Structures are given as structure tokens and as C-alpha cells.
Amino acid sequence: MYYWWPKVFGHQLSETVGKWHFWLTILGANLTFFPMHFIGLLGMPRRIYTYDAALGLDTMNLVATLGAFLMGAGALVFVFNVFWSRRTQPAAPANPWEAPTLEWSIPSPPPVYNFATLPNVRSRLPLWTEDGMDPIPETPPEPIHVPGGSFWPLIAALGIVILATGALVEGLWIAVAGAAVLLVAIYAWAFEPFEV
């Protein structure tokens, strides 16, 4: 299922490029949203695509626009970092930050059952203390039952979309149809057999 994940995101990102991403995003966010407080107080209405030049808000709107472009550049730097690190950086270990919690004790991507057996934890930071937890077996002692996939959640989501669309366009029958699809999907999903 997640066969593409380690190929694309399985490498440790470059810290230097990551710092560029961080600073471009922080500066861009502050340059975008900080002037908007003052622009609003000076009388510019929200959610408009044009405004009267007589308001004298051109400079602050220009600063906000430049900040938005900086945030966009930061996002592009992140995308660059992901694909560039894939070629130049080593594969990331299972727990690159030596974190103390349980999610870092399983492989990445995680198996569909997460843990082969329920871990016996005796500490708040189990991976950092010697007596924090019992060893976790890598292979399950008995076959693990994982329920099969179901398409009913997708149908339920479609029912919600139809229901919301009906409410937005004030179409009562569309909303009723969406509610019917939603209720049928939830009912079928609830009574779907566990074994496939």
C-alpha cells in the first residue's frame, strides 16, 4: 500500500536547505499577515480584488503580496529539498531523532497492524529508559486479523458532499438525497461483516 513512501520520503532532508525553507516561510508569513492588521484598521474591506487608491494602502498591500510570494518560494524550497535529498542524502534511519515514544519503535512505513503484540509500557518515555518497556517482537506470535477494505466510507463521504451541496444551493431535494445516501452508507458500513 505504501510502497512509494520510502522511495520518495525515505531520505533525511538536508538541514541547510531546510533552514532556507524555515526562514522564507516565517518571513513570508509575517510580511503577509502583519500588515493586514493595520490595513484592516485603516479601512480596507476584506475579500475584495480591488480597492480605491485614495485609501493610501498601496505600500502595505505590496508588502503583503511580497510576503505571499516569499511563502510560495519557501514551499518550493521544501519541494526541492524532498526531491534533491532523495538523490544526495542517506536513507533515514528508523528513529533519526532518538525520540522516546512508541511510534518510533516500529518500522517506517508501519505495518497495517502497527504492533505485533500490545506493548507493555512502564515509563512515560519508554525508549529512553532501560526498564521502560518489554521488548517488542518483530513478528506476531499468531496470525493477525486485519479487516478487509470497505468502500462504504467513500460512499458516506459522497453523501456528505451531496448533502452540503444541497444546503448551499438551497436545493431541498438534493440535500434529502445526500442525507439518504449518507444514512444508507453508514448503515451498510456498520453491518458489514468483519470477515472477508
Number of C-alpha atoms within 10 A of each C-alpha: 7 10 8 10 11 14 11 13 15 20 20 17 21 17 11 10 17 17 14 16 23 17 14 20 23 16 15 24 18 15 22 23 16 15 18 18 10 13 20 12 9 12 10 16 11 10 6 7 5 7 13 9 8 7 11 13 18 14 10 17 15 14 18 22 16 15 24 20 18 22 24 17 17 24 16 13 19 21 13 15 21 21 14 15 21 20 11 13 14 13 16 14 13 14 14 9 8 12 14 16 13 15 13 16 18 16 14 16 15 13 12 10 11 13 20 18 15 9 13 12 15 12 14 13 14 19 18 14 12 9 12 16 18 12 10 15 12 11 10 12 9 8 8 12 9 11 10 9 8 10 9 18 15 12 18 23 16 16 24 19 16 21 23 17 15 19 16 11 10 11 13 13 12 17 22 16 15 24 20 17 20 24 16 16 20 18 13 14 16 11 8 12 10 10 8 8
